[in-house]
Amino acid sequence: MIAGTQNETARIIGTTPATAGLRLRHVDRLVHQLSLGGQQLRVAVIGATTADNLELTDKSIGSTIYIGGCPSI
């Protein structure tokens, strides 16, 4: 993952709308809200340690990070 000039290696777990409800419900709701309107957004939910290592803060919510070279919000 890359955010600004910071790099971090982290475990990634992918999901699709078909798996909604199988994981944490509040995360599913967040991803669903961000993808309303038929847009196929790449949404990343990262943990506190990864956010700290990428020097992200609560003000960074909604900013773009790159995972494997692909932009995600």
PyMOL commands that set and color helices and strands:
alter all, ss='L'
color gray80, all
select helices_A, chain A and resi 17-19+25-34+36-38+48-53+58-60
alter helices_A, ss='H'
color red, helices_A
select strands_A, chain A and resi 2-3+6-7+65-67+70-72
alter strands_A, ss='S'
color yellow, strands_A
deselect
rebuild
show_as cartoon
